[in-house]
Amino acid sequence: MAAGQRRPTREELAAAVDRTLPDVIAPGLDVLFVGINPGLWSAATGWHFARPGNRFWPALHRGGFTPRQLHPSEQDELPGYGLGITNMVARASARADELTAAELVEGAEILAGKVARYRPRWVAVVGVTAYRIGFARPKARFGPQPEPLAGARLWVLPNPSGLNAHFTPETLGAAFAELRAAATG
């Protein structure tokens, strides 16, 4: 399904349960963004953060990481900007709260292996609750984290899902801009 094409049908979304998405990753990235897990819309389209209400792509642009707002179908352009995307948990689900704590802990271990292999300078987890559970850091807050992950600096960003009403597009963009300032400073 290319940009501007039809929305996935209810059947296509249902069939996307437990699918996985390939990472958008390359060696030596400036920032590797880590989603919680793919939603059904993303799994049905093959694009990370693809659901129309998701604010990842606008926040990425507002934060100064991309010169224009990319469409999810343009995700393969990210490594050219020094950016990549992976997930804590690979399997798609309708909601992140369907994941178990064990899946998040295992996902954090798998993520550490990817970071050791690809060596990004920064790892940005988009979702503080998933980070707290996966990394056993129950009091973690947004922003830079004191411990590195396999040699990379670690940052926690708000979840850009449209379900996260605590953050507006503007405040999400500002949170991404803080990371960009740290990553380019």
VOMI-418727 format. One record per residue (C-alpha): x, y, z; residue number from 1. Coordinates in Angstrom, 2 decimals. Layout:
! residues N
rec x=X	y=Y	z=Z	num=NUM
...
END
This chain:
! residues 185
rec x=0.00	y=0.00	z=0.00	num=1
rec x=1.69	y=3.25	z=-1.11	num=2
rec x=1.18	y=6.80	z=0.12	num=3
rec x=-2.28	y=8.09	z=-0.54	num=4
rec x=-3.81	y=4.67	z=-1.13	num=5
rec x=-6.79	y=3.24	z=0.69	num=6
rec x=-7.01	y=2.50	z=4.37	num=7
rec x=-6.54	y=-1.10	z=5.49	num=8
rec x=-9.85	y=-2.96	z=5.79	num=9
rec x=-11.09	y=-4.42	z=9.06	num=10
rec x=-10.08	y=-7.85	z=7.75	num=11
rec x=-6.57	y=-6.67	z=6.84	num=12
rec x=-6.17	y=-5.17	z=10.31	num=13
rec x=-7.38	y=-8.38	z=11.96	num=14
rec x=-4.93	y=-10.40	z=9.85	num=15
rec x=-2.08	y=-8.14	z=10.99	num=16
rec x=-2.17	y=-9.38	z=14.62	num=17
rec x=1.24	y=-10.77	z=15.63	num=18
rec x=2.94	y=-9.70	z=12.37	num=19
rec x=6.34	y=-8.09	z=12.61	num=20
rec x=7.91	y=-5.17	z=10.76	num=21
rec x=11.50	y=-5.02	z=9.56	num=22
rec x=13.67	y=-2.52	z=11.39	num=23
rec x=14.78	y=0.64	z=9.66	num=24
rec x=18.38	y=0.47	z=10.85	num=25
rec x=21.95	y=0.93	z=9.72	num=26
rec x=25.34	y=1.01	z=11.44	num=27
rec x=26.40	y=4.21	z=13.20	num=28
rec x=23.08	y=6.07	z=13.30	num=29
rec x=22.82	y=9.26	z=15.33	num=30
rec x=19.48	y=8.19	z=16.88	num=31
rec x=17.68	y=4.86	z=16.90	num=32
rec x=14.02	y=5.42	z=17.83	num=33
rec x=12.39	y=2.51	z=19.65	num=34
rec x=8.62	y=2.12	z=19.47	num=35
rec x=6.79	y=-0.04	z=21.97	num=36
rec x=5.48	y=-2.44	z=19.31	num=37
rec x=3.82	y=-2.11	z=15.91	num=38
rec x=0.14	y=-1.34	z=15.85	num=39
rec x=-2.16	y=-3.23	z=13.51	num=40
rec x=-2.22	y=-0.35	z=11.02	num=41
rec x=1.58	y=-0.41	z=10.83	num=42
rec x=1.64	y=-4.18	z=10.46	num=43
rec x=-0.99	y=-4.03	z=7.70	num=44
rec x=0.89	y=-1.32	z=5.75	num=45
rec x=4.46	y=-2.34	z=6.55	num=46
rec x=5.34	y=1.14	z=7.84	num=47
rec x=6.33	y=2.14	z=11.38	num=48
rec x=4.07	y=4.63	z=13.19	num=49
rec x=1.63	y=4.44	z=10.25	num=50
rec x=-1.75	y=4.99	z=11.92	num=51
rec x=-3.06	y=8.41	z=10.83	num=52
rec x=-3.51	y=9.59	z=14.45	num=53
rec x=0.06	y=8.74	z=15.39	num=54
rec x=2.18	y=11.84	z=15.90	num=55
rec x=5.67	y=10.36	z=15.48	num=56
rec x=6.30	y=11.76	z=12.00	num=57
rec x=5.06	y=15.29	z=12.83	num=58
rec x=7.11	y=15.27	z=16.09	num=59
rec x=10.20	y=14.11	z=14.20	num=60
rec x=9.86	y=17.08	z=11.86	num=61
rec x=8.90	y=19.60	z=14.58	num=62
rec x=11.88	y=18.40	z=16.59	num=63
rec x=14.20	y=19.31	z=13.71	num=64
rec x=15.25	y=15.78	z=12.74	num=65
rec x=13.85	y=16.02	z=9.18	num=66
rec x=13.59	y=19.02	z=6.85	num=67
rec x=9.94	y=18.20	z=6.11	num=68
rec x=7.31	y=15.91	z=7.54	num=69
rec x=7.83	y=12.48	z=6.06	num=70
rec x=4.99	y=10.09	z=5.34	num=71
rec x=5.36	y=6.66	z=6.97	num=72
rec x=5.86	y=5.20	z=3.48	num=73
rec x=9.09	y=7.24	z=3.30	num=74
rec x=10.59	y=5.52	z=6.37	num=75
rec x=13.51	y=4.16	z=4.34	num=76
rec x=14.80	y=7.73	z=3.96	num=77
rec x=15.53	y=7.91	z=7.70	num=78
rec x=19.04	y=6.38	z=7.65	num=79
rec x=20.03	y=9.19	z=5.27	num=80
rec x=19.23	y=11.57	z=8.14	num=81
rec x=21.17	y=9.41	z=10.62	num=82
rec x=17.94	y=7.96	z=12.07	num=83
rec x=16.39	y=4.53	z=12.45	num=84
rec x=13.39	y=2.74	z=13.95	num=85
rec x=12.96	y=-0.53	z=15.79	num=86
rec x=10.54	y=-1.76	z=18.48	num=87
rec x=10.81	y=-3.10	z=22.03	num=88
rec x=8.45	y=-5.93	z=21.09	num=89
rec x=8.35	y=-7.11	z=17.48	num=90
rec x=4.79	y=-8.49	z=17.32	num=91
rec x=1.90	y=-6.28	z=16.32	num=92
rec x=-1.12	y=-5.78	z=18.54	num=93
rec x=-4.14	y=-3.50	z=18.64	num=94
rec x=-2.87	y=-1.78	z=21.80	num=95
rec x=0.46	y=-1.66	z=23.62	num=96
rec x=-1.25	y=-2.65	z=26.88	num=97
rec x=-1.80	y=-6.11	z=25.37	num=98
rec x=1.91	y=-6.82	z=25.83	num=99
rec x=3.16	y=-8.70	z=28.88	num=100
rec x=5.92	y=-7.51	z=31.19	num=101
rec x=7.93	y=-10.58	z=30.16	num=102
rec x=7.70	y=-9.52	z=26.49	num=103
rec x=8.96	y=-6.03	z=27.36	num=104
rec x=11.86	y=-7.40	z=29.42	num=105
rec x=12.82	y=-9.80	z=26.62	num=106
rec x=12.45	y=-6.93	z=24.12	num=107
rec x=14.86	y=-4.79	z=26.14	num=108
rec x=17.43	y=-7.61	z=25.99	num=109
rec x=16.97	y=-7.98	z=22.22	num=110
rec x=17.26	y=-4.20	z=21.85	num=111
rec x=20.56	y=-4.20	z=23.75	num=112
rec x=21.88	y=-6.73	z=21.23	num=113
rec x=20.80	y=-4.57	z=18.28	num=114
rec x=22.43	y=-1.53	z=19.83	num=115
rec x=25.67	y=-3.45	z=20.41	num=116
rec x=25.61	y=-4.60	z=16.78	num=117
rec x=24.63	y=-1.33	z=15.04	num=118
rec x=26.25	y=1.16	z=17.46	num=119
rec x=23.88	y=4.16	z=17.29	num=120
rec x=25.04	y=7.18	z=19.29	num=121
rec x=21.63	y=7.60	z=20.95	num=122
rec x=18.70	y=5.27	z=21.62	num=123
rec x=15.33	y=6.98	z=22.12	num=124
rec x=12.54	y=4.85	z=23.60	num=125
rec x=9.13	y=6.35	z=22.78	num=126
rec x=7.06	y=5.31	z=25.78	num=127
rec x=8.07	y=5.74	z=29.40	num=128
rec x=5.90	y=2.90	z=30.73	num=129
rec x=7.42	y=0.36	z=28.33	num=130
rec x=10.87	y=1.64	z=29.23	num=131
rec x=10.19	y=1.40	z=32.98	num=132
rec x=8.97	y=-2.20	z=32.67	num=133
rec x=11.44	y=-3.45	z=30.05	num=134
rec x=14.51	y=-1.99	z=31.74	num=135
rec x=13.33	y=-2.40	z=35.37	num=136
rec x=13.52	y=1.36	z=35.98	num=137
rec x=10.18	y=2.02	z=37.73	num=138
rec x=10.94	y=5.67	z=38.50	num=139
rec x=12.38	y=6.64	z=35.10	num=140
rec x=11.27	y=9.99	z=33.71	num=141
rec x=11.32	y=11.53	z=30.26	num=142
rec x=14.63	y=12.79	z=28.95	num=143
rec x=18.18	y=11.50	z=29.23	num=144
rec x=18.76	y=8.39	z=31.30	num=145
rec x=21.79	y=7.98	z=33.57	num=146
rec x=22.82	y=4.57	z=32.24	num=147
rec x=23.93	y=3.81	z=28.68	num=148
rec x=22.59	y=0.92	z=26.63	num=149
rec x=25.38	y=-1.15	z=25.04	num=150
rec x=27.52	y=1.97	z=24.74	num=151
rec x=24.77	y=4.29	z=23.41	num=152
rec x=23.31	y=7.23	z=25.30	num=153
rec x=19.70	y=6.58	z=26.28	num=154
rec x=16.71	y=8.97	z=26.15	num=155
rec x=13.01	y=8.42	z=26.90	num=156
rec x=10.41	y=10.30	z=24.86	num=157
rec x=6.63	y=10.43	z=25.27	num=158
rec x=4.62	y=7.89	z=23.32	num=159
rec x=3.47	y=9.65	z=20.09	num=160
rec x=0.29	y=7.58	z=19.85	num=161
rec x=-2.87	y=9.57	z=19.37	num=162
rec x=-4.12	y=7.78	z=22.50	num=163
rec x=-1.56	y=9.69	z=24.60	num=164
rec x=-3.60	y=12.83	z=25.22	num=165
rec x=-1.15	y=14.16	z=27.82	num=166
rec x=1.04	y=15.52	z=25.03	num=167
rec x=0.00	y=17.89	z=22.25	num=168
rec x=1.72	y=17.97	z=18.86	num=169
rec x=3.60	y=21.04	z=20.10	num=170
rec x=4.81	y=19.49	z=23.36	num=171
rec x=5.78	y=16.29	z=21.54	num=172
rec x=7.77	y=18.33	z=19.03	num=173
rec x=9.49	y=20.15	z=21.90	num=174
rec x=10.41	y=16.83	z=23.56	num=175
rec x=11.90	y=15.57	z=20.28	num=176
rec x=13.76	y=18.89	z=19.88	num=177
rec x=15.39	y=18.42	z=23.30	num=178
rec x=16.75	y=15.07	z=22.14	num=179
rec x=17.94	y=16.57	z=18.87	num=180
rec x=19.79	y=19.34	z=20.71	num=181
rec x=21.52	y=16.74	z=22.90	num=182
rec x=22.26	y=14.44	z=19.96	num=183
rec x=23.80	y=17.20	z=17.83	num=184
rec x=25.52	y=19.05	z=20.69	num=185
END
